[in-house]
């Protein structure tokens, strides 16, 4: 009887292991195929003229320099606003809040917000930021919409990271006479910095890939502006430009080139974020 049971367990373990390996191979193959196909179609069409010029109807040229700048502007502005709010909310819920029902209600609301389609965020952003707040169709309105979209991600990832910090760390710091905020600032946050960076990377990926919400709030303009003037005026990001060139103009070569640039830009930003996180860990370790 024992031999039969052990034989069945070994069989099931072998089957589950094989299924896990097959799943890993399928996911890896699909990801590699998508990346290689986009890079293969897009890299040959990336030229200096495409990267460093603006589109011109007179010269019949296509340039995405305004779209690259708009993308960077909106990423920077969104992160500057959403990181303090998201991390601060997570710290309050995990370290200060005492009413568990309210905490559970806020967590449920955050999880619900993270599952709402982005087109709804775009509609709300258009009604609230563009019309009610009189920001007009601008990158600032788009950035504020993306703040609402990414706030649950930052808050929940930070909160889960705070929960992984051992309670003995806090108790040891309190025993040495440190206050509540000092313990959070010098012990808790440095310990969970990886979780905050993970949330930041996830938010950057969502910001770079978003187009539906920005169609309603940021607009389609392709003008080169400085940071402050650009945030106050309409502008198309790379994803919006990709949508326009692919669906409305039929310029699929340019669309694949923009997709390849988006992939490269995502990798660069993630590497910079990871490096900054490791640098902060070294400083905290010292």
Secondary structure, DSSP 8 states (H G I E B T S, - for coil): -HHHHHHHHHHHHHHHHHHHHHHHHHHHHHHHHHHHHHHHHHGGG--HHHHHSEEETTTTEEEEHHHHHHHHHHHHHHHHHHHHHHHHHHHIIIII---HHHHHHHHHHHHHHHTS-HHHHHHHHIIIIIIIS---SSHHHHHHHHHHHHHHHHHHHHHHHHHTS-HHHHHHHHHTT--HHHHIIIIIHHHTHHHHHHHHHHHHHHHHH--HHHHHHT--------HHHHHTS----HHHHHHIIIIIS--HHHHHHHHHHHHHHHHHHHHHHHHHHHHHHHHHH-
